[in-house]
Amino acid sequence: MFGEKPGRLLVREVGQQLVGAGRNLRRRAVEDSSITMSSDTDVSLSSYDEGQGSKLIRKAREAPFVPIGMAGFAAIVAYGLYKLKSRGNTKLSVHLIHMRVANEMLRGSDSYMALPVTNETVTATAEGLIKTAQFPIVRPMQPRDLQGNVIGSPEHPVIINAGGQSVPYFTGEENLASGLYWRFANLNLGYIQLVNETGAIAGAEQEVTISYSKSGNVVVFDLKHTGDNYEKHLNGLLDKIGDQTAMMNSQRFVSPEYAAMSLMMNNEASKAERFVVSLKRNGTDTNSNGDLQSIKSLPTFNTNAPGVDLGDQRILLGQRGLTSYTIAKPYSVGQPFEAVGPNGKPIGMKMAYGEEYNGIYTPKAVRNRYSSVLVYNSDDR
């Protein structure tokens, strides 16, 4: 039996052995029954264990670059999460730009050789839908300056009257006056929707007179078929694209550089019999995914931005660089200010006002370098 002081010395020795030799010595020291300690000692092995905080401090002193690297990694992760959170607004902004550019390209094409239609009388359906006799409708365009002020008269305006009153265009703004408004439902098929000030469907069976412009720079292909099978009928769509390309080359001295369409239209056209390997013609092919690659040697591209006027009914042919998108003043954000709720009281948050001045336009002199193909089923209209 050892006394108190020798017991403390023994613990220190055993502890040193454990640090130097590892787990085997620890097990041997614990299992050695010949070594005993007095019950009145106040020292134990656990009192010599190194705490987690001490380990971190010691490791940091031994390798100071480790915590620096960890801090840098954490900063990178935090920045990545922040960018991921703000990515939604950026992606939406890009989609809106794509939509505006694509819509202006089609508007430029439709405005070439546009045909005016005046005071056409139409009765809306039970859902307030107006179907014009002529289509596609040319989207109107009102030139404005950088302050938003109107410049001159609009190009190809749409004028609707109901009960002797002019029906204004629905802008989607808040606090619009009560009444009847209109908005486009489908330009390609000549659909216009009547709505109220909140955007809800209105004007059921309302008789209206409408003036608008119909595109004359377009050829039409009807998906309705009789006799032959559907895949063979779709060969006619490829011929329409080829015919329009040939017309632009021979009559306008313009060589189209692409055919733009939706994914749905791409998928439908790729079902044509001519894409079967045994019937394939040079210059018309699909890629490894089965999507259109070229039609009559004309490269094809998909449009996937939301709200594009091409929809699933139009194929746009054209050259690059015709429609210009210019930023007159880059996007900038002003000083943050106190945000208020609907009651006009502060809500403990800051908000800022951002703005950008830009313009999208297709000069009249080059609009003939666009053309399009309208694809629809006459039974569905």
ChimeraX attribute file (.defattr): number of C-alpha atoms within 10 A of each C-alpha:
attribute: neighborCount
match mode: 1-to-1
recipient: residues
	/A:1	10
	/A:2	12
	/A:3	13
	/A:4	16
	/A:5	11
	/A:6	13
	/A:7	18
	/A:8	18
	/A:9	11
	/A:10	16
	/A:11	17
	/A:12	16
	/A:13	11
	/A:14	18
	/A:15	20
	/A:16	12
	/A:17	16
	/A:18	17
	/A:19	11
	/A:20	10
	/A:21	11
	/A:22	11
	/A:23	12
	/A:24	10
	/A:25	16
	/A:26	15
	/A:27	11
	/A:28	12
	/A:29	17
	/A:30	11
	/A:31	10
	/A:32	9
	/A:33	8
	/A:34	7
	/A:35	12
	/A:36	13
	/A:37	16
	/A:38	14
	/A:39	8
	/A:40	8
	/A:41	12
	/A:42	9
	/A:43	13
	/A:44	12
	/A:45	10
	/A:46	8
	/A:47	9
	/A:48	11
	/A:49	9
	/A:50	9
	/A:51	9
	/A:52	9
	/A:53	9
	/A:54	10
	/A:55	11
	/A:56	12
	/A:57	12
	/A:58	12
	/A:59	13
	/A:60	14
	/A:61	12
	/A:62	10
	/A:63	11
	/A:64	12
	/A:65	11
	/A:66	13
	/A:67	14
	/A:68	12
	/A:69	11
	/A:70	11
	/A:71	12
	/A:72	12
	/A:73	12
	/A:74	12
	/A:75	12
	/A:76	12
	/A:77	12
	/A:78	12
	/A:79	12
	/A:80	12
	/A:81	12
	/A:82	11
	/A:83	12
	/A:84	10
	/A:85	11
	/A:86	11
	/A:87	12
	/A:88	10
	/A:89	10
	/A:90	12
	/A:91	10
	/A:92	13
	/A:93	12
	/A:94	11
	/A:95	17
	/A:96	16
	/A:97	14
	/A:98	18
	/A:99	20
	/A:100	17
	/A:101	20
	/A:102	21
	/A:103	18
	/A:104	22
	/A:105	25
	/A:106	26
	/A:107	23
	/A:108	26
	/A:109	28
	/A:110	26
	/A:111	24
	/A:112	21
	/A:113	15
	/A:114	19
	/A:115	18
	/A:116	16
	/A:117	16
	/A:118	13
	/A:119	13
	/A:120	14
	/A:121	15
	/A:122	17
	/A:123	17
	/A:124	21
	/A:125	16
	/A:126	13
	/A:127	15
	/A:128	20
	/A:129	25
	/A:130	26
	/A:131	19
	/A:132	23
	/A:133	14
	/A:134	16
	/A:135	19
	/A:136	24
	/A:137	29
	/A:138	28
	/A:139	24
	/A:140	14
	/A:141	17
	/A:142	13
	/A:143	14
	/A:144	13
	/A:145	11
	/A:146	12
	/A:147	7
	/A:148	9
	/A:149	10
	/A:150	12
	/A:151	10
	/A:152	9
	/A:153	10
	/A:154	13
	/A:155	14
	/A:156	20
	/A:157	16
	/A:158	20
	/A:159	16
	/A:160	21
	/A:161	16
	/A:162	14
	/A:163	10
	/A:164	9
	/A:165	10
	/A:166	14
	/A:167	18
	/A:168	15
	/A:169	16
	/A:170	19
	/A:171	12
	/A:172	11
	/A:173	9
	/A:174	8
	/A:175	8
	/A:176	13
	/A:177	10
	/A:178	9
	/A:179	13
	/A:180	21
	/A:181	25
	/A:182	26
	/A:183	17
	/A:184	18
	/A:185	16
	/A:186	18
	/A:187	19
	/A:188	23
	/A:189	20
	/A:190	19
	/A:191	19
	/A:192	19
	/A:193	23
	/A:194	26
	/A:195	22
	/A:196	17
	/A:197	20
	/A:198	17
	/A:199	17
	/A:200	10
	/A:201	18
	/A:202	21
	/A:203	24
	/A:204	16
	/A:205	15
	/A:206	18
	/A:207	17
	/A:208	21
	/A:209	17
	/A:210	19
	/A:211	18
	/A:212	23
	/A:213	24
	/A:214	26
	/A:215	23
	/A:216	20
	/A:217	21
	/A:218	21
	/A:219	16
	/A:220	15
	/A:221	20
	/A:222	15
	/A:223	16
	/A:224	13
	/A:225	12
	/A:226	8
	/A:227	6
	/A:228	8
	/A:229	10
	/A:230	15
	/A:231	17
	/A:232	14
	/A:233	19
	/A:234	23
	/A:235	17
	/A:236	17
	/A:237	20
	/A:238	18
	/A:239	14
	/A:240	18
	/A:241	23
	/A:242	16
	/A:243	14
	/A:244	19
	/A:245	22
	/A:246	17
	/A:247	15
	/A:248	20
	/A:249	14
	/A:250	11
	/A:251	8
	/A:252	11
	/A:253	12
	/A:254	17
	/A:255	18
	/A:256	21
	/A:257	15
	/A:258	19
	/A:259	23
	/A:260	21
	/A:261	24
	/A:262	20
	/A:263	17
	/A:264	13
	/A:265	19
	/A:266	21
	/A:267	14
	/A:268	15
	/A:269	20
	/A:270	22
	/A:271	19
	/A:272	18
	/A:273	18
	/A:274	19
	/A:275	19
	/A:276	14
	/A:277	9
	/A:278	8
	/A:279	9
	/A:280	13
	/A:281	13
	/A:282	10
	/A:283	12
	/A:284	17
	/A:285	22
	/A:286	16
	/A:287	9
	/A:288	8
	/A:289	7
	/A:290	13
	/A:291	19
	/A:292	24
	/A:293	20
	/A:294	18
	/A:295	22
	/A:296	17
	/A:297	14
	/A:298	19
	/A:299	18
	/A:300	20
	/A:301	19
	/A:302	16
	/A:303	18
	/A:304	14
	/A:305	16
	/A:306	12
	/A:307	14
	/A:308	20
	/A:309	22
	/A:310	25
	/A:311	19
	/A:312	19
	/A:313	21
	/A:314	24
	/A:315	25
	/A:316	24
	/A:317	27
	/A:318	24
	/A:319	17
	/A:320	11
	/A:321	9
	/A:322	17
	/A:323	19
	/A:324	15
	/A:325	16
	/A:326	12
	/A:327	12
	/A:328	11
	/A:329	11
	/A:330	10
	/A:331	11
	/A:332	10
	/A:333	11
	/A:334	10
	/A:335	9
	/A:336	11
	/A:337	11
	/A:338	12
	/A:339	14
	/A:340	14
	/A:341	10
	/A:342	7
	/A:343	7
	/A:344	8
	/A:345	10
	/A:346	12
	/A:347	12
	/A:348	9
	/A:349	11
	/A:350	12
	/A:351	13
	/A:352	11
	/A:353	10
	/A:354	10
	/A:355	11
	/A:356	12
	/A:357	15
	/A:358	14
	/A:359	15
	/A:360	15
	/A:361	17
	/A:362	19
	/A:363	10
	/A:364	11
	/A:365	9
	/A:366	15
	/A:367	22
	/A:368	19
	/A:369	21
	/A:370	25
	/A:371	28
	/A:372	27
	/A:373	21
	/A:374	21
	/A:375	19
	/A:376	18
	/A:377	12
	/A:378	11
	/A:379	8
	/A:380	6
	/A:381	9
